[in-house]
Amino acid sequence: MDVLYFAWVRERIGLPRERIDTDAATVADLVEELRGREDRYAAAFADLSALRVALDQELGDFDAPLAGVREVAFFPPMTGG
């Protein structure tokens, strides 16, 4: 699956996107897998309350299943203007 990172998440990880082979069942499982990779991922995913997630370009939750999902995007909450 493709994993996309936006704003400060991208800055902390140092990549805008990457392709990941994973057996994670949920977004939360994927986050745990990513946290275990390197310190930069651990820093980016340290506070999930400061993050939002989209699955195939639709907002989702961290307990959402990943079955059939082709793209996961992580980004900070957006404000209107």
N, C-alpha and C positions, 0 to 999 in steps of 0.2 A: 504494500500500500504506500501511497505517497503521504508524507507528513510535512505540513507547511508551518512555518513559524513567522509571526508578524511582530513588528514594533520591537519592544525591549526583549521579547522572547528570542527573536532572531538575533539581536545584538549579543545576548548572553551565550547563546549556543554557537553563534558564528556561521550559521547556515540559513538560507531562506527556505530550503526544502531538502528532503532526502527520501529515498525509497527504502522502506524497511520491510523485511520479512519477519513476521511475528506470529506467535501462537496466542497472543493476548485475547481474552474473551471480551473485555470491556475497555473503555477509554482509560479507566483507573488502572487496569492491569498494564496497559501500554505505558502510561506515565511511570509506573513503578519500574518497568523494564528500562525506560529511558533514563530515569534517575540513577540506575545502577551502572550506566555506561561510563560516565565521567563526571567530574565535579561541575563542569559547565552545565550539564543537563540537570544535575541536582540543584544547582542555583536557580536555573530557569523555572523549575517545577517545585520550588520550596514552599510556595504559598498558593495552593489551588484556588483559594477564594479570590485571588487577583487575576485569575485566568478565565477565559471562556473557550469553548470548543465548538467546532462545526464539523459535522459528518456529511461528506458529499455536499458541501455548501449549505447545509441547514443547521441552525443552532441545535446543540444537543447538551446532554449532561454527562458527567464523568462516569456514571453508572450505565451509560448506553452501551449496548452490545456492538461489537465490531464485525459481526458476520455480514459478509457482502459489502462492506464499506470499502471504497477505493481510495478515499482521501479524507484525512483528518487534519484540521487546521487549529492551531493554538494561537490565541491573541488576548491582549488585555481588554477589559470592558471598554466600550466606546461611549463617548458622550455626544449628545446632540449639539447642534450649533446653529 
